[in-house]
């Protein structure tokens, strides 16, 4: 029987699944070189919502809620 060749998307999905399973099990994922290691870190950080820069958070904006009508138009702001 001939060896099956997989598409790039199938290979990527397979390795993403392996990395996810390893992370859920609390294991480490070995990377062959520093470029793939950095790429893996970037992917993990993008999923976690982290970025390279810290964003300053304004205290006044965090306490405001937007009021939206049925059409999705912002009518006003309320203090939450």
Backbone torsions as a table, in degrees:
resi	resn	phi	psi	omega
1	UNK	NA	138.0	-178.1
2	UNK	-75.4	148.2	179.1
3	UNK	-73.5	133.3	-177.6
4	UNK	-79.6	137.2	175.3
5	UNK	-101.3	134.7	-177.2
6	UNK	-101.0	152.1	177.2
7	UNK	-76.3	166.9	-179.8
8	UNK	-63.0	-37.8	179.4
9	UNK	-66.4	-38.6	178.5
10	UNK	-66.7	-41.3	178.0
11	UNK	-64.3	-42.0	-179.8
12	UNK	-63.4	-44.3	180.0
13	UNK	-63.1	-39.2	179.4
14	UNK	-62.2	-47.6	-178.1
15	UNK	-70.8	-32.5	175.3
16	UNK	-64.5	-39.6	177.7
17	UNK	-65.0	-39.8	177.4
18	UNK	-64.7	-43.1	-179.9
19	UNK	-65.3	-39.4	178.5
20	UNK	-63.3	-45.3	-179.3
21	UNK	-64.5	-38.7	179.0
22	UNK	-66.2	-40.0	179.8
23	UNK	-66.6	-40.4	179.0
24	UNK	-66.1	-31.1	179.6
25	UNK	-83.3	-5.2	179.4
26	UNK	79.5	22.0	-179.0
27	UNK	-98.5	165.3	178.0
28	UNK	-92.5	150.4	178.1
29	UNK	-107.8	122.6	179.8
30	UNK	-85.0	134.6	177.9
31	UNK	-114.9	142.8	-175.6
32	UNK	-71.5	-31.6	-178.5
33	UNK	-145.4	175.5	-174.5
34	UNK	-70.8	-31.1	179.9
35	UNK	-67.2	-44.1	179.1
36	UNK	-69.8	-30.9	177.6
37	UNK	-64.9	-44.8	178.7
38	UNK	-66.5	-38.2	177.4
39	UNK	-62.3	-41.4	178.1
40	UNK	-63.7	-43.0	177.6
41	UNK	-61.9	-41.5	178.9
42	UNK	-61.8	-40.4	178.1
43	UNK	-65.2	-42.6	178.7
44	UNK	-63.8	-44.5	-179.3
45	UNK	-66.5	-33.7	178.7
46	UNK	-69.1	-33.5	177.7
47	UNK	-71.5	-38.4	179.7
48	UNK	-74.7	-14.2	-179.8
49	UNK	87.9	14.0	179.4
50	UNK	-90.9	150.1	172.9
51	UNK	-129.2	171.5	-177.7
52	UNK	-68.1	-27.7	-177.2
53	UNK	-107.1	143.0	174.4
54	UNK	-83.9	134.7	179.1
55	UNK	-98.2	133.8	176.5
56	UNK	-75.2	133.1	-177.3
57	UNK	-104.1	128.0	179.4
58	UNK	-82.5	133.3	-178.0
59	UNK	-72.1	-32.8	-177.0
60	UNK	-70.1	-36.3	-177.8
61	UNK	-75.2	-26.5	-176.8
62	UNK	-70.3	-24.0	-176.4
63	UNK	-94.6	7.5	-176.3
64	UNK	-106.5	142.4	174.2
65	UNK	-120.2	142.4	179.7
66	UNK	-90.7	141.4	175.0
67	UNK	-102.1	124.3	-175.4
68	UNK	-121.8	138.5	177.0
69	UNK	-84.6	-175.5	-176.6
70	UNK	-63.5	-24.0	-179.6
71	UNK	-89.5	-1.7	180.0
72	UNK	87.9	13.8	179.7
73	UNK	-90.3	134.1	179.8
74	UNK	-72.6	122.1	-177.9
75	UNK	-93.4	-40.5	-178.6
76	UNK	-172.0	-173.7	-179.9
77	UNK	-123.9	143.3	176.7
78	UNK	-125.5	152.2	175.3
79	UNK	-82.6	126.2	-176.7
80	UNK	-81.8	NA	NA
